[in-house]
Amino acid sequence: MQSELHTNLHDIVRALLPSVADGKPQTVVQFTVRDKRLSAYVVVDRTAHGEALRVEDGKHGRPDASIFLSTADLADIASLGCVRGPVSMTGSPPLLSSFRDRFMSISPAGKARIEEITRSQIGAEVDRISVAALSPADFIQRYAMASRPAVIVDAMPKRNASPWTIERIRSELGDASVEVRTGNYAADIYKETMQTKDLRLAEYLASHGDGLADSAQDTPRPYAASNGVPWDWHLWLDYPPFVPEGLCQYAKFWIGPAGTKTPLHRDWLDNFLSQLVGTKRIALVSPHHAPLLSPRGIHAGLDSCNTVDPFDPQHQVTSKCDPVFVTLNAGEMLFLPAGWFHDVRSTSFSFSVNFFLMRIPYAVCPPDLTTLL
Ligand SMILES: O=C(O)CCC(=O)C(=O)O
C-alpha cells in the first residue's frame, strides 16, 4: 500500500507542476489520507537541471499546501482522473486552484454528455419537491444524475426559525466587506471593463438596499453579487439537503434590491441557490440548447451568454430555446445542475446564498449509491 500511495502522490504532484512553477527552489505538498490516517508529503526540488520529486512519510513542518482526501479519491484519480468526494485543502492558492482545475473540473467529454442527456428531457415545469418525501439516493438518481433542476420547498429549518430581514442583515452581517457590481454591469459582466467597488455591507445597504428598479435607465441597481460567504456565517446557514455537507464549502452570497440581476450564463458545477429573503425570478435554458446561445467561455467553470435575454419573448433566440421560468421564494432552494443556463432577477429586496458542489457533476460522475441512505 505504501509504495502504491507514494506513486499516486508523486503522480498527482507531477500533474500540478506546470501551473505552480513559481521559481521557488523547493515546494512541499502535504497529503493526509483521512480514512487510513496516513500522512505523506511530496517535496519538489528545483535545480538548474530540472525538477526532482521525492515522497516522504509523515508530516512536514511547513508545507506549501495540505490536501486531505480519501483512499477512494486516490483510486478515482488513478482510474478516472478526477475526485468524486469532498476534498479539503489549505495553503498556497495557485497550488489549490491547480488541484481544482486538474482533478475537480469537468472534462470536455463530460460537458458534451450533459448536453446530450438533457436533449431527451421533456416538460416545461420544474418539479417542486420536499425533503421529507425523498431519500438522498432518490434525489441523486432522479435529479442530480439526470441533470434535472428542482425547487426544494422545505430545506431551510434554521432560516425559518429565525427569519432574516434587511434590518437584521444590517445589524448582524453589516461588517462583512462586499464587492458591488456597478454601472451597466449586466452588459459588461465577466469582462475587465465591468465596474465594481468595495464597501462594507452596511454601507451598501444604506445607499442601495431598498432602492427600486429604475426602469427609465439602462443601468440596473448596483448589486452585491457573488461574494464569498465568511466562515462564521456557516454556523447559521442551512446547508443543502441530500448531499454531503463537506461538498458545500464553496458558498457565495448575493444581496440587492429589486431590479438587480445576473444575466444568462452557465456554471460547470452542480449548484444549490438558497433564497433567504425576498423573491427571485429565474429563467432556465437546457444545456442542449448551447448551440443556439453561442456561449462565451470565461474560464473552465463558467460560460456567459449575456447578449441573450430569455425574459424577452421578442428576442430572436428566446422562442427557440424554450426557457423555463421559476419563481424562487424565501425559504426555498433551487437545485441547478451543472451546465443549465440561468438568468436571475430579483423581484424584491433579496438575500441569497449559493452552494457550488466541490465535485465533478453527478450527471457525469455518479456516487456509489450504496453509501447513500
Ligand atoms: O442570484 C443571482 O443573481 C445569481 C446566482 C447564480 O448565478 C448562481 O447561483 O450560479
The ligand as an SDF file (V2000), in Angstrom:
LIG
                    3D

 10  9  0  0  0  0  0  0  0  0999 V2000
  -28.6380   35.1230   -7.6940 O   0  0  0  0  0  0  0  0  0  0  0  0
  -28.0210   35.5810   -8.6600 C   0  0  0  0  0  0  0  0  0  0  0  0
  -28.1050   36.7580   -9.0280 O   0  0  0  0  0  0  0  0  0  0  0  0
  -27.1660   34.6630   -9.4970 C   0  0  0  0  0  0  0  0  0  0  0  0
  -26.9280   33.3180   -8.8810 C   0  0  0  0  0  0  0  0  0  0  0  0
  -26.1250   32.4520   -9.7910 C   0  0  0  0  0  0  0  0  0  0  0  0
  -25.8230   32.7810  -10.9040 O   0  0  0  0  0  0  0  0  0  0  0  0
  -25.7000   31.1410   -9.3240 C   0  0  0  0  0  0  0  0  0  0  0  0
  -26.0400   30.7080   -8.2160 O   0  0  0  0  0  0  0  0  0  0  0  0
  -24.9790   30.4710  -10.0990 O   0  0  0  0  0  0  0  0  0  0  0  0
  1  2  2  0
  2  3  1  0
  2  4  1  0
  4  5  1  0
  5  6  1  0
  6  7  2  0
  6  8  1  0
  8  9  2  0
  8 10  1  0
M  END
$$$$
